[in-house]
Amino acid sequence: MDFAFTDEQAAVRAAIERLCTPFDDAYWLARDTDGAFPEEFVRAVVAGGWLGIAMPEEVGGAGLGVTEAALMMHAISRSGAGFSGASSVHMNIFGLNPVVVFGTEEQRRRILPPIIRGEDRACFGVTEPDAGLNTTAISTRAERAGNGYVIRGKKVWTSTAQTANKILILVRTTPREQCAKPTQGMTLFYTDLDRRYVDVREIGKMGRKAVDSNEVFIDGLPVPMDDRIGEEGRGFEYLLHGLNPERVLIAAECIGLGQAALAKASAYARERVVFDRPIGRNQGIQHPLAEDWMRLEAAFLMTLKAASLYDRGKPCGAEANAAKFLGADAGFRACENAVLTHGGFGYAREFHVERYMRESMLGRIAPVSPHMILNFIGERVLGLPKSY
């Protein structure tokens, strides 16, 4: 058992840290203020070829694993970019995994290179207003029409749909009541986000203003047969294949954000003098920050374990879910303590930790709630009766 990074993994992390250096606190504060998508940052990521870090070499990717992708996303978030930076490229790092695994050779060569080159930008349409985490209850439908399909329905919390030109979307092709199991009858498509048939409405939200979240209303979107990923009716199965990598990446991003907050808090605690002594000398300040360091490091170990299992083709559902749970919790606590360490100045935007605090809530909520992770561990790991 070796806890050291390989030379290649260390090089990935160092390269991303260099890439992030020009995008400093002032840049991300400005994006949080004006809500402009961080195009300059995304162009830098594209120029470095990093969007293809976990995609096959034969389509222009680097052919690396989820471990390296997690190190990349961790470094982005830890730089101070937080979820504003990580979410601007997140979907294009992990989201097309079903295409890599289940797409045809023609689809991989047609779909993946434009994503890697930054020519296409994809969003992910799964969640619906009336379904939430119960994905089997989605009602968006795709009906056969000639040599293709027509999609009608609505999605919600679809990130980057304001600027995306493609969508990976899960829909029903067979009504739920006609299926032997509720997980059957759903189909996955990767197709054009054609604005003639799609209305995208942005949702105002608590944090991560620079990366849009949206309601998407679809009315008669035509989809050619060639844009169907895998077999009709097996979309949920394909989607599950990408859930563990997403949990790993989200965990890494939460941990990076928490570490950015911890660094700010520690620096402030060393420099801030009250009653003729630095506040960091007080155990009431020092101990919570020390606990944050331990939580973040422990969560990162679970994240790397889950990533390593996935890259070796081993089962990793429990570890990936645990990593997301632990990473989100540790990141949130570190952000909260960073605000408290700053006292009144923690409430001021210029010190950045309030932005981290707002963004840290995202990792606790999405893409799966902590309560559903506890259900998963209780049922699948501990063998307890299903509770819902």
C-alpha positions in Angstrom: 0.0 0.0 0.0 1.5 3.3 -1.2 0.0 6.6 -0.2 2.3 8.7 -2.4 1.2 10.1 -5.7 3.0 8.8 -8.8 5.2 11.2 -10.7 2.5 11.6 -13.3 -0.2 12.4 -10.7 2.1 14.9 -9.0 2.7 16.5 -12.4 -1.0 16.8 -13.1 -1.6 18.5 -9.8 1.3 20.9 -10.3 0.2 21.8 -13.8 -3.3 22.6 -12.7 -2.0 24.7 -9.9 0.0 26.7 -12.4 -3.0 27.0 -14.7 -5.1 28.4 -11.9 -2.5 31.0 -10.6 -3.6 33.8 -12.9 -7.2 33.3 -11.8 -6.9 34.8 -8.4 -9.3 35.8 -5.6 -10.1 39.1 -7.4 -11.1 37.2 -10.6 -13.5 34.8 -8.8 -14.9 37.6 -6.6 -15.6 39.5 -9.8 -17.4 36.5 -11.3 -19.4 36.0 -8.2 -20.4 39.6 -8.4 -21.3 40.0 -12.1 -22.4 36.4 -12.7 -20.4 36.2 -15.9 -19.4 32.7 -17.0 -15.6 32.2 -16.5 -14.9 31.9 -20.2 -11.2 32.9 -19.8 -10.7 30.1 -17.2 -12.4 27.5 -19.4 -10.3 28.5 -22.4 -7.2 28.0 -20.3 -8.4 24.5 -19.3 -9.2 23.7 -22.9 -5.9 25.0 -24.2 -4.1 22.7 -21.8 -6.0 19.7 -23.1 -7.4 19.1 -19.6 -11.1 18.5 -20.6 -10.0 15.1 -22.0 -8.0 14.0 -18.9 -10.2 10.9 -18.4 -11.1 10.3 -22.0 -9.5 7.7 -24.4 -6.4 8.6 -26.2 -7.8 7.5 -29.5 -10.3 10.4 -29.5 -7.7 13.0 -28.3 -8.0 12.5 -24.6 -5.2 11.8 -22.1 -6.4 8.3 -21.2 -5.9 8.9 -17.5 -8.2 7.8 -14.7 -10.8 9.1 -12.3 -7.9 9.5 -9.8 -6.1 12.0 -12.0 -9.4 13.8 -12.8 -10.1 14.0 -9.0 -6.7 15.5 -8.4 -7.4 18.0 -11.2 -10.8 19.1 -9.8 -9.4 19.2 -6.3 -6.6 21.5 -7.4 -9.0 23.8 -9.2 -11.3 24.1 -6.2 -8.4 24.5 -3.7 -7.0 27.4 -5.7 -9.8 29.5 -4.5 -11.9 29.0 -7.6 -14.2 26.7 -5.5 -17.3 25.5 -7.2 -17.4 28.6 -9.5 -14.3 27.2 -11.2 -14.9 23.5 -10.8 -18.5 23.5 -12.0 -17.5 25.4 -15.2 -15.8 22.3 -16.5 -17.2 19.5 -14.2 -19.8 18.1 -16.6 -17.4 17.9 -19.4 -14.9 16.0 -17.3 -17.1 13.2 -16.0 -20.5 13.6 -17.7 -19.8 11.8 -21.0 -18.6 8.7 -19.3 -21.7 6.8 -20.6 -20.6 7.7 -24.1 -17.1 6.5 -23.5 -18.4 3.2 -22.0 -21.6 2.5 -23.9 -21.4 4.6 -27.1 -20.5 3.1 -30.4 -17.1 3.7 -32.0 -18.8 6.2 -34.4 -20.4 8.0 -31.5 -17.2 8.3 -29.5 -15.3 9.7 -32.5 -18.1 12.1 -33.3 -19.0 13.3 -29.8 -15.8 13.3 -27.7 -13.2 15.2 -29.7 -15.3 18.4 -30.0 -15.8 18.3 -26.2 -12.1 17.9 -25.6 -11.3 20.8 -28.0 -13.9 23.0 -26.3 -15.9 23.3 -29.5 -19.0 21.8 -27.9 -20.2 22.4 -24.4 -22.6 19.9 -22.8 -25.1 20.1 -20.0 -26.8 17.2 -18.2 -30.6 16.8 -18.1 -31.7 14.3 -15.5 -33.4 16.0 -12.5 -37.1 17.0 -12.9 -39.3 19.3 -10.7 -41.7 16.5 -9.7 -39.1 13.7 -9.4 -36.2 15.1 -7.4 -33.9 12.3 -6.3 -36.4 9.7 -7.4 -35.1 9.4 -10.9 -37.4 6.6 -11.8 -40.3 9.0 -11.5 -39.2 11.3 -14.4 -41.9 12.1 -16.9 -40.0 13.7 -19.8 -40.8 11.5 -22.8 -39.2 10.5 -26.1 -41.6 9.1 -28.7 -40.5 7.4 -31.9 -41.0 9.6 -35.0 -39.6 8.3 -38.3 -36.0 7.5 -38.0 -35.6 9.1 -34.6 -37.4 10.5 -31.6 -39.2 13.6 -30.4 -38.7 14.7 -26.8 -41.1 16.7 -24.7 -40.9 17.5 -21.0 -38.9 19.6 -18.5 -35.7 19.4 -16.5 -34.5 21.4 -13.6 -31.1 22.3 -12.0 -29.4 21.8 -15.4 -26.1 23.5 -15.0 -24.4 25.5 -17.9 -27.5 25.2 -20.1 -27.2 29.0 -20.9 -24.0 28.4 -22.9 -24.2 24.7 -23.8 -25.0 23.6 -27.3 -25.4 19.9 -26.4 -27.3 18.0 -23.8 -27.0 14.5 -22.3 -30.5 13.8 -21.3 -32.4 10.9 -19.7 -36.0 10.4 -20.7 -38.7 7.8 -20.6 -39.3 5.8 -23.8 -41.7 3.4 -22.0 -44.2 4.5 -19.4 -43.2 3.4 -15.9 -46.5 1.5 -15.4 -45.7 -0.7 -18.4 -42.2 -1.7 -17.1 -41.5 -4.7 -14.9 -39.2 -2.5 -12.8 -39.3 1.3 -12.4 -35.6 1.5 -13.4 -36.5 0.1 -16.9 -37.9 2.1 -19.8 -35.6 5.1 -19.6 -33.2 6.0 -22.5 -30.2 8.2 -22.7 -29.5 10.6 -25.5 -26.7 13.0 -26.4 -28.0 15.6 -28.8 -28.2 19.2 -29.9 -29.7 21.7 -27.4 -31.7 23.2 -30.2 -33.2 26.5 -28.9 -36.0 26.4 -31.4 -37.5 23.6 -29.3 -36.0 24.3 -25.9 -36.6 27.2 -23.5 -33.8 27.7 -20.9 -34.7 29.8 -17.8 -32.0 30.6 -15.3 -32.6 30.0 -11.6 -31.4 32.7 -9.2 -29.5 30.9 -6.4 -27.4 31.2 -3.2 -23.9 30.8 -4.6 -21.9 29.9 -7.6 -23.4 32.8 -9.5 -20.9 32.5 -12.4 -22.2 29.0 -13.4 -25.8 29.0 -14.3 -28.5 26.6 -13.1 -31.6 26.3 -15.1 -35.1 25.1 -15.8 -35.3 23.5 -19.2 -38.6 23.2 -21.1 -38.6 20.9 -24.1 -41.3 21.0 -26.7 -40.9 18.7 -29.7 -37.1 18.4 -29.8 -36.3 16.1 -32.7 -33.5 13.6 -32.0 -31.9 11.4 -34.7 -31.5 7.7 -33.9 -27.7 8.1 -34.1 -27.9 10.3 -30.9 -29.3 7.5 -28.7 -26.6 6.1 -26.4 -26.8 2.3 -26.2 -30.1 0.4 -26.2 -33.5 1.9 -25.7 -34.8 1.4 -22.2 -31.4 0.9 -20.6 -30.5 4.5 -19.9 -30.8 4.3 -16.2 -28.3 1.5 -16.1 -25.9 3.5 -18.2 -26.4 6.5 -16.0 -25.5 4.6 -12.9 -22.1 3.8 -14.4 -21.3 7.5 -14.2 -22.6 8.2 -10.7 -19.6 6.9 -8.8 -17.1 9.0 -10.7 -19.3 12.0 -10.2 -19.4 11.4 -6.4 -15.6 11.1 -6.4 -15.1 14.4 -8.3 -17.7 16.3 -6.1 -15.9 15.0 -3.0 -12.6 16.2 -4.3 -14.1 19.6 -5.1 -15.7 19.9 -1.6 -12.4 19.1 0.0 -10.5 21.5 -2.1 -12.9 24.3 -1.2 -12.7 23.4 2.5 -8.9 23.5 2.3 -9.0 26.9 0.6 -11.2 28.2 3.4 -8.9 26.6 6.0 -5.8 28.3 4.5 -7.6 31.7 4.7 -8.7 31.1 8.3 -5.2 30.0 9.4 -3.5 33.0 7.8 -6.0 35.3 9.4 -5.6 33.6 12.8 -1.8 34.1 12.6 -2.1 37.8 11.6 -5.1 39.1 13.5 -4.1 40.6 16.9 -6.8 41.2 19.6 -5.9 41.9 23.2 -2.3 42.1 22.2 -2.0 38.6 20.9 -2.7 36.8 17.7 -6.1 35.1 17.9 -4.6 31.9 16.6 -2.9 31.5 20.0 -6.3 30.9 21.5 -7.4 27.3 21.6 -11.0 28.3 20.9 -9.7 29.4 17.5 -6.9 26.9 17.0 -8.7 23.7 17.9 -11.6 23.9 15.4 -9.1 24.6 12.6 -7.0 21.6 13.6 -10.1 19.5 13.6 -11.0 20.8 10.1 -7.5 19.8 8.8 -8.0 16.2 10.1 -11.5 15.9 8.7 -10.4 17.2 5.3 -7.4 14.8 5.1 -9.5 11.8 6.2 -12.1 12.6 3.6 -9.5 13.0 0.9 -8.1 9.5 1.7 -11.6 8.0 1.2 -11.9 10.0 -2.0 -8.6 8.6 -3.4 -9.6 5.1 -2.3 -12.8 5.3 -4.2 -11.1 6.7 -7.2 -8.4 4.0 -7.1 -11.1 1.2 -6.9 -13.0 2.6 -9.8 -9.8 2.9 -12.0 -9.0 -0.7 -11.2 -12.5 -1.9 -12.2 -13.5 -2.8 -8.6 -16.8 -2.2 -6.9 -16.7 1.3 -5.3 -20.3 2.3 -4.6 -19.9 2.5 -0.8 -16.6 4.2 -1.0 -17.7 6.8 -3.6 -20.8 7.6 -1.6 -18.9 7.8 1.6 -16.3 10.1 0.0 -19.0 12.5 -1.1 -20.7 12.4 2.3 -17.4 13.0 4.2 -16.0 15.5 1.7 -19.1 17.6 1.7 -19.4 17.6 5.5 -15.7 18.4 6.0 -15.7 21.1 3.4 -18.8 22.7 4.9 -17.4 22.7 8.4 -14.1 24.2 7.3 -15.9 27.0 5.4 -18.2 27.7 8.5 -15.2 27.8 10.8 -13.3 30.1 8.4 -16.2 32.6 8.6 -16.3 32.3 12.4 -12.5 32.7 12.6 -12.7 36.0 10.7 -15.4 37.2 13.0 -17.2 40.2 11.6 -14.8 40.3 8.6 -16.0 36.8 7.7 -19.2 38.4 6.7 -17.4 40.8 4.3 -17.2 39.8 0.7 -13.6 41.1 0.3 -12.3 38.3 2.6 -13.7 35.6 0.3 -14.7 33.1 3.0 -18.4 34.1 2.9 -18.3 33.1 -0.8 -16.8 29.8 0.1 -19.4 29.3 2.8 -22.3 29.9 0.3 -20.7 27.5 -2.3 -20.1 24.8 0.3 -23.9 24.3 0.6 -24.0 23.0 -2.9 -21.8 20.0 -2.1 -24.0 19.0 0.7 -27.2 19.1 -1.4 -26.1 17.8 -4.8 -25.9 15.5 -6.7 -27.3 13.3 -3.9 -28.4 14.3 -0.4 -26.5 13.1 2.7 -29.6 11.3 3.9 -29.8 9.2 0.7 -26.1 8.3 1.2 -26.9 7.2 4.7 -29.7 5.1 3.4 -27.4 3.5 0.8 -24.8 2.7 3.4 -27.4 1.3 5.8 -29.0 -0.9 3.2 -26.1 -1.9 1.0 -23.2 -2.1 3.4 -24.8 -2.9 6.8 -27.6 -5.1 5.4 -30.4 -3.1 7.1 -33.9 -3.0 5.8 -34.7 -0.5 3.1 -36.1 2.7 4.9 -37.8 4.4 2.0 
